[in-house]
Amino acid sequence: MTRLRPVVLFVWGLTAEDAAKAEANARDEAWWRSWQIVKVLGPVVGGVASVADRGGYAARQPLASRADYGQVWEFYEPHADDPH
């Protein structure tokens, strides 16, 4: 069996419902990419996704990023001190 790649997930939604949909979509994407989500940043609700707190990950290049109206999800490589 192939080892799953550990990733950190950032989730933002314009509303709580949007954030829940974004997280569900992100978990589906992680499954088909064979990625294991080891940490979730958020969900962040409201405000602007581009300025939302990503817990020190904002300066990093995401592995993958998706946006839909009212929803954003991004995957990052974990920091060394993240559980994985």
Residue pairs with C-beta under 8 A, 6 or more apart in sequence:
2 34
4 34
4 35
4 36
5 33
5 34
5 35
5 36
6 35
6 36
6 38
6 78
6 82
6 84
7 30
7 35
7 36
7 37
7 38
7 63
7 75
7 76
7 77
7 78
8 37
8 38
8 39
8 40
8 41
8 57
8 75
8 76
8 77
8 78
8 79
8 82
9 23
9 26
9 27
9 30
9 37
9 39
9 40
9 41
9 73
9 74
9 75
9 76
10 40
10 41
10 42
10 44
10 52
10 54
10 57
10 62
10 72
10 73
10 74
10 75
10 76
11 19
11 22
11 23
11 26
11 40
11 41
11 42
11 43
11 44
11 72
11 73
12 19
12 22
12 42
12 43
12 44
12 45
12 49
12 52
12 71
12 72
12 73
13 19
13 20
13 21
13 22
13 43
13 44
13 45
13 70
13 71
13 72
14 45
14 46
14 69
14 70
14 71
15 45
15 46
15 70
16 43
16 45
18 45
18 70
18 71
19 42
19 43
19 44
19 45
19 71
20 43
21 71
22 43
22 68
22 71
22 72
22 73
23 40
23 42
23 43
23 73
25 66
25 68
25 71
25 73
26 37
26 66
26 73
26 75
27 37
29 64
29 66
29 73
29 75
30 36
30 37
30 75
33 64
35 75
36 84
38 78
38 82
38 83
38 84
39 78
39 82
39 83
41 53
41 54
41 55
41 57
42 52
44 52
44 53
49 67
49 72
54 74
54 76
56 79
57 76
60 76
60 77
62 74
62 75
62 76
63 75
63 76
63 77
64 74
64 75
65 72
65 73
65 74
65 75
66 72
66 73
66 74
78 84
